[in-house]
Amino acid sequence: KEDALISVTGNAAQTVIASTSSDGSNAVKMNAVWTIGPESHFTADTTGRVVYTGIKTTPEPIDFSVTLAMASGGAQQVSAYIALNGTPITSTGQQLTVSSSSVASVVVIWQHSFATGDYVELFLEGVSSTVNIIGQRSVGRIN
């Protein structure tokens, strides 16, 4: 069975948001040190990249849950996306409101027919502000 699991707990690293958008065009990879869980036909690294190493093309569901906070200030709109081969999948975007004192969680899901070398990551986007985002906790699963 092809599968992989990665996670982040207690992350304080900020994901730098240089510009805003609401369509994934300015989304950037979540900055965190990921813990690698079980893998089969995938290889994950501590930056949060999960690469398919299998030979045959295989359809697999992808799920990420993430708890977000702003690095400073009041409530802002942010989005989370699943990214495939470095490009956010617009349809996976889920928007939520967070602040530096009020965290919120969201789940993003997708399904992809993986070919050898395809990789998945979690991207974040500032919708209403360029304040940096902190992905405090996350679990990513391909299964």
Buried (B, 14 or more C-beta within 10 A) or exposed (E): EBBBBBBBEEBEBBBEBEEBEBEBEBBBBBBBEBEBBEBEBBEBEEEBBBBBBBEEEBEBEBBBBBBBBBBBEEBBBBBBBBBBEEEBBEEBBBEBBBBBEEBBBBEBEBEBEBEEEBBBBBBBBBBEBEBBBBBBBBBBBBE
